[in-house]
Amino acid sequence: MATFFLIIIYLAFISLGLPDSLLGSAWPVMRMDLNASLGTAGSISMVIAASTIVSSLISGTVLHRFGTGKVTLVSCILTAGALLGFAWSPSIIWLIIFAIPLGIGAGSVDAGLNNYVATHYKAHHMSWLHCFWGVGATLGPIIMASSISGQNLWRDGYLTVAAIQFILVVILFISLPLWDKVAKSSHVINAEAQNELHDQKLEQAAENKKPWQIKGVKLAMLTFLFYCGIEASMGLWGSSFLVNIKDLPAATAAQWVSWFFVGITVGRMITGFITFKMSSRMLIRYGQLIALIGTVVLVLPFPSIVSLVGFMIVGLGLAPIFPCMLHETPARFGKKNAQSIMGFQMAAAYTGSTLVPPFLGLLATNTTISIFPWFIIIFAIAMLLCTEKLNNFLKRLHVGIAAK
């Protein structure tokens, strides 16, 4: 039963990943059809992510009232309906309108499922969970590339993904009665969690404090912001960089961007096995260094084909960062604080998705899209510095707690 429950969660994360990379892959063709500027994609992306931030911040209340199963089902329905709206939109205004339910559909379910897995399952399950997000994010550009190749039918790409989402809706609806039964009967325990005494001391240290007032939380939130800023910018502007700077056809560029998500997906599958031998903290550090190497490859004046390698390296480097950071939340701040902190971390993550891509789009519109890899390098360095500072602080904090 617990295994079947995990399969349902994995399917939900495929649902979350499918729409995330569609807009960036289709935008070189969409903007010509809709007579929009290059930077308009940033505005649409900002509306999607802003809606998700609001949904994430209220996730605790929503999940407590309705339960994870119902929230997941409704979120998938909202996403499928919004994608149909994208496919039928006659203008940019309608894209912006349908961007709202598309964003709302991701917030509460994302925070709820992440907290459940971080609290009750081992680290490899978290990596594999987000690997399935990568499956969805990888399929998105592949589907879109197939649709726009030849006749530039980007609308067919959105219709195809909407149809897949509705199939997931049916699966979630059929399995809905099982969610409460599995949750009540599940005795899965995260064996890597802190011992109870240590966890109580962490909670006492954070007693009567708002989530953002707990020491170390702000650094964690910044790390999520920088990470999602990089990931969203790679997905949104990667195709435009390849089309305008590397002179690739739009369909080829979309296929190449899909390899960035392949890197994330494969990397998270591999990470799940590596967690048996290496700590989440070390995986985060090595992942950030590998991602930085990949962005440097994009900057260097190599032939166009090397850019494909660069995209894959960045994807492989980013792979362990997000799931390992999420899984560390209960161990870092205590299980009692984890749900509220998880919501704020997800809000920070979506803030990065909201603000960073349109900011990069604004800079590119007023200069050139060639700044794309340099921008990613700066954010990768900032993410690494925040993580190392957080690690040093938490090391001192845990040593102090152990000494009491």
N, C-alpha and C positions, 0 to 999 in steps of 0.2 A: 504493500500500500504506500509506504513512504517513497519507494522508487517511482511509482506511478505519479505521485505528487510532484516529484522533481521533474518528471517529463512534462507535466503541465506547466510548471514554472519555466522550463526551457522553451516550450512553445510560446509562452507569453513574451519571452525576451526576443524571440525571432520577430514577433509582432512589433516590438519596440524598435528593432533595428532596421526593418524594411524601409520605412519612410525617410530615415535620417540622411541618406546619401542621394536621394532622388533629385532634389532640387539642384544641387551643385552639378550633377552629371548632365541634367537636361538643360541647364540655364543657357549655355551658348546658343541653343536652338530656340528655347522658349522666349528669350528676350527679343529675338528677331521677329518671331511670330506675333508677340504682344507689343512690339515697339517700345521696349523698356531699356533703360540704361543698364550698364554693367553693375552699378552699385545697388540697384533695386533688389537684387537677390538678398543682399545683406539686410534690407528692411523687412523682407518677408521672413527671413530666418530669425530676426530679432523678435517679431510678433510670436512666432512659434515658441521660441525659448522663453519669452516673457510669460506666456500663458502657462508654460510648464513650471516656471518658478512659483507662480501663485498656487498652482495645484500641489506642488511639492511642500510648500509652507503649511498648507492646511491638511496635509496627508495624515497626520496623527489623528485628527478628529474624524476625518472621513473613514479611515480604515477601522477605527474603533467602533464606529456606528454601523457600518455596513459589512465589514469583513473583507479579507483579501480576495476571495473568490468573486464576489459581486463587483468589486471595484475593478478587478482585472477584466471581467466580461464587459462592463460598461465602457471602460477605456478602449478596448479593442473595437467596440461598436463605433465610438466617436472617431477613432482613427480611420476606420474603413469608410465611414460617411464623408469625412473630410477629404480623403483621397479621391473619392468620386467627385466631390466638389472641385478639386484641382483639375481633374480631367475635363470637366465641363465648363470651366471658368472662361468667360469671354474677354476678361480684362484683368489688369493687375489688382483693381479694387476687390474683385471677387476672390482672388488668390489670398489677399490679406484677410478677408472675412473668414475663409475656410482654414486659414492658418491658426485661428484661435482654438477651435475644437481639436485640431491636430496636436497642438501643444498641451491642452488640458488632458488629453488622453494618455499622456506619458508620465505625468507628475506623481500622483498618489501611488499608483501601482509600482513605479520604479523604486520609490523610497521604501514602500512596504515589503516588497520582495527582497530587496537588498538587505534590509534589517533582519528579516526572517532567516535568510541563508547565513548571514554573518554571525548570528547568535546561535543557531542550532546545527550548522554544518561545518565541516573542516574546510581549510583554505582551498583545496583543489576543486571543491564544488562551486565556490565563488568564481574561480577562474573559468571553469567550464560553463557556468551560467552565462558569463559575459562573452564566452566563445560563441554561444548561440545568438547573442546580440550581433556578433560579428558575422554570423551566417546570414542574418537578415540584412545587415548593412552591406555585405558583399553581393548578395543577390540583387539588391536595388539597382546599382549601376549596370550590372550585367543585363538585367531586364530592360533598362532604359536604353542601353547601347544597342540592343537588338531591335528596339522599337524605332529609334531615330536613324538607324543605318538604312540608307537608301532613300526613304520617303520622308524622313524627319518627323515621324508621327509620335511626338513626345506624349501626346494625350493617351495613346494606346499603352504606353509604359505605365502611366498612372492608373489606368483601368485594370491592367493586369495585376498590379500590386494590390489594388482595392479588392479584387476578386480573391486573392490569396488571404487577405485580412478577413474577409467574410467567411472563408472556410475555417479559419481559426476561431471565429466567433461561434460557429456551430459546435466545434470541439469543446470550447470553454463552456458553452451552455449545457451540453450533454453531461459534462463532468462537474457541473456546479454543486450538486448535492454531496459530492465526495469531499469537498474542501474542508468543511467543519469536522467531518468524521476523521479524516486523515490528521488534521491538526490536533484533535483531542487524543487520538490513539498514538501519535508519534512520540517516541521517547528518544529521538536522536539528540545527542549532546555533542557540542563542539569540544572535542578532547583537547584542543589547543588553547582553550580559554584560560584566563587567569584563575587561580584558586579562589574560593569564596572569600577568605579573609582579605586577600589582596584586592579583590573586587569591591568589598565593602569599604576599604580604606580610600579607594579611588572615588567612590560615591560620596563619602564623607567630605573629601577635599572639595567636591563640587556642590555640596549641599547649599540650598537656597540661592543658587546662581542660575542666571539665564544661560542657555546653551553657548551663546557667543562670549559669555563672561568667563567660562571655564578655561583655565590656562592651557594653551596649545591648540585650542579649537580654531582660532583665527588663522594660525599658520596652516592648519589642515584645510581650512576653507580656501585659502589662497592657492594651495597646491591644486585643489580641484578646479579652481577657476582657470589657472594657467593650463592645466591638462586639457580641459574641455575647449579652451580657446584654441589650442593647437589642433586638436582632433577635428573640431568643427570647421576651422579655417582650411585644413587640408582637404576635407570633403567638399566644401563649398567652392573654393577658389582654385583647387588643383587642376580641374579641367580648363578653366580660363587661362591659367598660367601655361599649360601645355599647348593650347590652341594659339595663343597670342605671342608667346615667347619662343616656344619650340616648334611652331608651325605644323602641328599635328591636326588631322581632321577631327571634328567634334566626336564622332563615334569612337575613333581610336583613343582619344583623350579620356572618354568616359570609361573605356575598358581598362586603361592604365590606372585610373583612379580606383577602380574596383580592386586592383592588386594591392593598394594601400590597405583596404579593408580585409583582403585575404591575409596580409601580413598580421593584422590585429587578430584575426580569427585563428589562424594557425598558431600564432604566438601564445594565445590564451589556452589553446589545447595543450601545447607543450608545457606551458607554465603549470598547468594542473598537475602534471607528473613531477615537475621540478620541486613543487612545494613539499614533497615528501622528504627532500634532502636539503632544502635551502629555506631560510626564513623569508617572510613577506618583505621585511625591511630591506634585505639584500636584493631581492628581486626588483623592488621599486628603484633602488639605486642603479643597478645594472641596466634596467630598462631605460631610464632617463639618459644614461650615457650612450646607449645604442641609438636612441632616437636623435640625439644631438649629432652623432656621426652621420646619420641618414640625411639630416638637413644640410650638413656641410657638403655632402655629395651633390645635392640639388644646386648649390651655389657655384660649384666649380665648373669651368667651361668644357665639360665633356660632351660627347655626342648625345643626341636625344635619347637613345636607348638606355643610357646610363641613368636617366631620370626615372625610368621604370624601376631600376634597382634601388634608387634613392627612396622612392615612395614605399617600396616593400620594407626597406630597412627601418624607416620611420615607423611603419605599422608594427613591425616586430618589436621595436623598442617600447612603443606605447602599450603593447599588449598587457603586460603584468601590472602596470601602474594603477589603473582605476580599480580593478577587482581586489588587488592586495591592499590598497588604501581603505577600501570599504570594509574588508574583512578585519582589518586592524582596529576598527572603531571601538568595539566592545572591550578589547584588551587594553586599548589606550586610555579610555575614559570611563570604563565600567559599563556593565550590561544595562543597568537601570537608566543611565544617561544616553545609551546608544540610540534609541528610537528618535528622540528629539534632535540629537546631534546629527544623526543620519539625514534627517529632513533638511537641516541647515547646510550640511555638506552638499546635498543634491541641489539645493537652491543656489549655492555658490557655483557649483558645476554648470548649472544652466545659465547663470549670470555670465559665465565665460562664453558659453555658446551664444548668448544674446548680444553681448557687447563687442566681443573681439572680432567676429567675422565682418559685421558692418563697418567697424572702425578700419579694418584692413581694406575693405571695399572702398571706403571714402578716400583713404590714402592712395589706393591704386587708381581711382578715378581721376584724382588730381595730379598724379605722377605717372606711374606705370606699374603694371602687374608684375614686373620683374623684381619688385621689392618683396614679393611673396616669400621666398626662402629665407631672406634676411630677417624678416619679421618673425618667422617660425623659430629661427635660431635664438633670437632675443628671449622669446617666451620659454624656450626649452631651458636656457640658462637660469632664468628666474625661477622656474619650477624646481630645478635641481637645488638651488640655493635655499629655497623655502623648506624643502624636504629635509635637507641636512641640518638646518637650524632646528626644525621640529624634532628630529631624531635625537639631537644633543640635549634638547630641553627635556624630552620624555625620559631619556636615560637618567638624567639627574633626578627627575621627579620620582621615578620608580625605585631608584636606589635609596632616596630619602624615605619613601613609604616602607620599603623592606627593613630599614634600620629602626623604625618605630616599634 
